[in-house]
Amino acid sequence: MGGSGKILVVDDDREVLDVIAEFLLAKGKEVLLADEGAGALQIFRQERPPVAVIDYRMPKMDGLTLMKAIKSVSPQTEILIVTGEADLRSVTEAVRQGAFDYLQKPLDLEALGRRVDQALDRYQLVLAKETLLEELEQRVRARTAALEESQRRLRALFNGVGDALLIVDETLTILAANEGAAEHAGARAEQLVGRRCYEAVWGRDVPCADCPIVMTFATGRAALVAATARDLGGIRGQRDFELRSYPMETPPDAPKEAVEHIRDVTDHRRAEEERRALEAQRKVDETLRMIGSLAAGAAHDFNTLLSIVKGSAQFLLEAIPAADPRRGDAERIDATVDRGRRLVDELMALG
């Protein structure tokens, strides 16, 4: 235990300094010597030894004053106070103010060696503890920064959704609202928090009859409701909505929470209705074009037949004398062909 390390020894008695230095050097320690407080403090600031052995009674700067000066630079440094006085009140005060321990003169060098090793061990433990605390603080800061960044992204995502989003508890109280919900309700998002969702969003005094949030809390599953609202939540006129709710994970025994997603589907449904109407009209137009095409083809074939009949009727009219009773039949055939051609011309116009 203890190991090697720099030890600052301060004593105005040169013989004491030499004895302590020789002993500590034999124990494998690196020894820094000073015979007065100001010089010791200068050495300490340059070398930063982990342990200092300081004589309490010195001229100009006593041991307690020097200890306070050292501690102000390096609180981790361990101080051993050495005193030759019988009254120990002064050194016990030094211990109370941060000294590691005290030793009385004449010194028991073995005891000094043990105290120095113990002080070195404590210094290393304190240093390791502070290093560990700093690492933990860095981890906490890093995790806090990561959590804040994650929360920032979640808030950006939450508010970036154009639809209304609410986080609601079992009492239907709004815990959080995004900007889409604020626009929908005609109020700031923070003004919605703490209010009942049916009152803040829909202007109702009682919960909605088919509330998806209530369904989600009852079943623990997502729910979907199609609803129509008139003059609610700052919206004027007839609007159509899809209301969806999703359960949120909460700790055991904590109040349940759910997300409500409100989407105005009025424009989408109107666009869908217009698309369906156009599709139906397109099918009608295609049917009419098909009928026209068939009619034109039939009219063309029928006109060919009429041409043959017309020609045959003309031959009969040329061959039958005017007084012949059969001539009237040929004239009726010829006139009927003309009416048929007019009908064919009307059919051809459809094509």
C-alpha positions in Angstrom: 0.0 0.0 0.0 1.1 3.6 -0.3 3.7 3.1 -3.0 6.1 5.8 -4.2 5.2 9.5 -4.5 6.3 13.0 -3.9 6.3 14.1 -0.3 6.7 17.7 0.7 8.3 18.1 4.1 8.3 21.5 5.8 10.1 22.2 9.1 12.2 25.1 10.2 14.6 22.7 12.0 17.1 21.5 9.5 18.1 18.4 11.4 14.5 17.2 11.5 14.2 17.8 7.8 17.3 15.7 7.1 16.1 12.8 9.4 12.6 12.7 7.7 14.1 13.0 4.3 16.6 10.2 4.8 13.8 7.9 6.2 11.3 8.6 3.4 14.0 8.2 0.7 14.8 4.8 2.1 11.1 4.0 1.8 11.2 4.8 -1.9 9.6 8.2 -1.7 10.6 11.3 -3.6 11.1 14.0 -1.0 10.8 17.8 -1.5 12.2 19.9 1.4 11.4 23.4 2.6 12.3 25.2 5.9 9.7 27.9 5.8 6.1 28.4 4.6 6.5 30.8 1.7 9.2 28.6 0.1 7.1 25.5 0.7 4.1 27.0 -1.0 6.2 27.9 -4.0 7.5 24.4 -4.2 4.0 23.0 -3.9 2.6 25.1 -6.7 5.4 23.8 -9.0 5.4 20.1 -8.0 1.9 19.5 -6.7 2.9 16.6 -4.4 0.0 14.5 -3.1 1.2 14.6 0.6 2.8 17.3 2.7 4.3 16.8 6.2 4.2 20.2 7.9 5.5 21.4 11.2 2.8 23.3 13.0 5.0 25.8 14.8 7.1 27.9 12.3 8.0 31.6 12.1 6.2 33.9 9.6 3.7 31.3 8.4 2.6 28.6 10.7 1.5 25.1 9.7 -2.2 25.8 9.8 -1.9 28.8 7.5 0.3 26.9 5.1 -2.2 24.0 5.1 -5.0 26.4 4.2 -3.0 27.9 1.4 -2.2 24.4 0.0 -5.8 23.2 0.3 -6.9 26.3 -1.6 -4.7 25.3 -4.5 -5.3 21.5 -4.3 -8.1 20.3 -1.9 -7.1 16.7 -2.6 -3.6 17.0 -1.1 -3.3 15.2 2.2 -1.6 17.1 5.1 0.2 15.6 8.1 0.7 18.1 10.9 3.8 17.6 13.2 3.8 19.3 16.5 6.2 19.4 19.5 3.6 21.0 21.8 1.9 19.2 24.6 -1.4 21.1 24.1 -3.0 19.4 21.1 -5.9 21.8 20.7 -4.1 23.6 17.8 -3.4 20.4 15.8 -6.9 19.0 16.4 -8.2 22.2 15.0 -6.0 21.6 12.0 -7.5 18.1 11.6 -11.0 19.6 11.9 -10.2 22.0 9.1 -8.9 19.2 6.7 -5.6 17.8 7.9 -5.3 14.0 7.4 -3.7 13.4 10.8 -1.1 14.7 13.2 2.1 13.4 14.8 4.0 14.5 17.9 7.6 15.1 18.3 9.9 13.3 19.0 8.8 11.5 15.8 8.2 7.8 15.6 9.5 7.4 12.0 7.8 4.1 11.5 4.5 5.7 12.5 5.3 8.6 10.2 6.0 6.1 7.3 2.6 4.4 7.9 0.7 7.7 8.0 2.4 8.8 4.8 1.4 5.6 3.1 -2.1 5.9 4.4 -2.2 9.5 3.2 -1.0 8.4 -0.3 -3.6 5.7 -0.4 -6.3 8.1 0.6 -5.1 10.6 -2.0 -5.3 8.0 -4.7 -8.7 6.9 -3.6 -10.0 10.5 -3.6 -8.4 11.1 -6.9 -10.0 7.9 -8.3 -13.3 8.9 -6.8 -13.1 12.3 -8.4 -12.1 10.9 -11.7 -15.0 8.4 -11.5 -17.4 11.2 -10.6 -16.1 13.3 -13.5 -16.6 10.4 -15.8 -20.1 9.8 -14.4 -20.9 13.6 -14.8 -19.6 13.5 -18.4 -21.9 10.5 -19.1 -24.8 12.2 -17.4 -24.1 15.3 -19.4 -23.8 13.3 -22.6 -27.0 11.4 -21.9 -28.8 14.5 -20.9 -27.7 16.2 -24.1 -28.8 13.1 -26.1 -32.2 13.1 -24.2 -32.7 16.8 -24.9 -31.8 16.3 -28.5 -34.2 13.3 -28.7 -36.9 15.4 -27.0 -36.2 18.3 -29.4 -36.7 16.0 -32.4 -39.8 14.5 -30.9 -41.2 18.0 -30.3 -40.3 18.9 -33.9 -42.0 15.8 -35.2 -45.0 16.3 -32.9 -45.5 19.9 -34.1 -44.5 19.2 -37.6 -47.5 17.0 -38.2 -50.2 19.1 -39.9 -53.1 17.1 -38.3 -54.2 17.7 -34.8 -52.4 15.4 -32.2 -53.3 15.2 -28.5 -51.9 13.2 -25.6 -54.8 12.5 -23.3 -55.2 10.7 -19.9 -58.1 8.6 -18.7 -60.0 11.6 -17.5 -59.8 12.9 -21.1 -57.6 15.7 -19.9 -55.1 17.0 -22.5 -51.5 16.5 -21.4 -49.9 17.8 -24.6 -51.1 19.3 -27.9 -49.3 20.1 -31.1 -49.6 23.1 -33.3 -52.1 21.3 -35.6 -54.4 20.9 -32.6 -53.9 24.5 -31.6 -54.9 25.6 -35.2 -57.9 23.3 -35.1 -59.1 24.6 -31.8 -58.3 28.3 -32.5 -56.0 28.6 -29.4 -52.4 28.3 -28.4 -51.2 24.8 -27.7 -50.3 25.5 -24.1 -53.9 26.9 -23.6 -55.3 23.4 -24.4 -53.2 21.6 -21.8 -55.2 20.8 -18.6 -58.6 21.0 -20.3 -60.9 18.2 -21.3 -60.4 17.3 -25.0 -64.1 17.4 -25.9 -64.5 20.9 -24.4 -61.2 22.4 -25.8 -61.3 20.8 -29.2 -65.0 20.4 -30.0 -66.7 22.9 -27.8 -68.9 20.3 -26.1 -70.0 20.1 -22.5 -69.9 16.3 -22.4 -67.7 13.6 -24.1 -68.4 12.6 -27.7 -70.8 9.7 -28.1 -68.3 7.6 -30.1 -65.0 8.7 -28.5 -62.1 6.7 -29.8 -60.0 7.6 -26.7 -62.6 6.0 -24.5 -62.6 2.9 -26.7 -58.8 2.7 -26.5 -58.7 3.0 -22.7 -61.4 0.3 -22.6 -59.8 -2.2 -25.0 -56.1 -1.2 -24.9 -56.1 -1.1 -28.7 -56.2 1.5 -31.4 -59.6 2.8 -32.5 -61.0 4.6 -35.5 -64.1 6.7 -35.7 -65.5 8.7 -38.7 -67.3 11.8 -37.5 -69.0 15.0 -38.8 -68.7 18.3 -37.0 -70.5 21.6 -37.5 -69.4 24.8 -36.0 -67.0 23.1 -33.6 -63.5 23.9 -32.6 -63.4 27.2 -34.6 -64.5 25.4 -37.8 -67.5 26.8 -39.7 -69.6 24.7 -42.0 -69.9 21.0 -42.5 -66.6 19.1 -42.1 -65.7 15.5 -42.1 -63.1 14.0 -39.7 -61.4 10.7 -39.0 -60.6 10.3 -35.3 -57.9 7.8 -34.4 -56.5 6.9 -31.0 -53.5 4.8 -30.0 -52.5 3.5 -26.5 -49.2 4.8 -25.1 -46.8 2.7 -22.9 -46.8 3.9 -19.3 -45.1 2.6 -16.2 -47.1 0.0 -14.1 -49.6 1.6 -11.8 -49.2 5.0 -13.6 -52.2 6.7 -15.2 -53.0 5.5 -18.7 -52.3 7.8 -21.6 -53.3 7.7 -25.3 -52.7 9.7 -28.5 -55.6 11.1 -30.4 -55.1 11.9 -34.1 -57.7 14.2 -35.7 -57.7 14.4 -39.4 -59.9 16.7 -41.5 -60.8 14.5 -44.5 -63.4 16.9 -46.0 -61.3 18.0 -49.0 -60.0 14.4 -49.5 -63.5 13.0 -49.6 -64.8 15.7 -51.9 -61.9 15.1 -54.2 -62.7 11.4 -54.1 -66.3 12.0 -54.9 -65.4 14.2 -57.8 -63.0 11.6 -59.0 -65.7 8.9 -58.8 -68.1 11.2 -60.7 -65.6 11.9 -63.4 -64.9 8.2 -63.6 -68.6 7.4 -64.0 -68.9 10.2 -66.6 -66.0 8.7 -68.5 -67.6 5.3 -68.5 -70.8 6.8 -69.9 -68.9 8.7 -72.5 -67.1 5.5 -73.5 -70.5 3.6 -73.7 -72.0 6.3 -75.9 -69.0 6.3 -78.2 -69.3 2.5 -78.4 -73.0 2.8 -79.2 -72.2 5.5 -81.8 -69.6 3.4 -83.4 -71.9 0.4 -83.5 -74.7 2.5 -84.9 -72.4 4.0 -87.6 -71.3 0.5 -88.6 -74.9 -0.8 -88.7 -76.0 2.3 -90.6 -73.3 1.8 -93.2 -74.3 -1.8 -93.8 -78.0 -0.9 -93.8 -77.3 1.9 -96.3 -75.7 -0.6 -98.6 -78.9 -2.8 -98.4 -81.1 0.2 -99.1 -79.0 1.1 -102.1 -79.6 -2.3 -103.5 -83.4 -2.0 -102.8 -83.4 1.5 -104.3 -81.8 0.3 -107.4 -84.2 -2.6 -107.8 -87.2 -0.3 -107.2 -85.9 2.1 -110.0 -85.6 -0.8 -112.4 -89.2 -1.8 -111.6 -90.5 1.7 -112.1 -88.8 1.9 -115.5 -90.1 -1.5 -116.5 -93.8 -1.1 -115.3 -96.1 1.1 -117.4 -97.8 4.0 -115.6 -101.2 2.4 -116.0 -100.1 -0.9 -114.5 -101.6 -1.4 -111.0 -98.3 -2.9 -109.8 -96.5 0.4 -110.4 -98.0 1.7 -107.1 -96.2 -1.1 -105.2 -92.9 -0.2 -106.8 -93.4 3.5 -106.0 -94.1 2.7 -102.3 -90.9 0.6 -102.2 -89.0 3.5 -103.6 -90.5 6.0 -101.1 -89.8 3.7 -98.2 -86.2 3.4 -99.2 -85.9 7.2 -99.1 -87.3 7.3 -95.6 -84.9 4.5 -94.6 -82.0 6.6 -95.9 -83.0 9.6 -93.8 -83.1 7.3 -90.7 -79.6 6.0 -91.7 -78.3 9.6 -92.0 -79.5 10.2 -88.4 -77.7 7.1 -87.2 -74.6 8.2 -89.0 -74.7 11.5 -87.1 -74.4 9.6 -83.8 -71.1 8.2 -84.9 
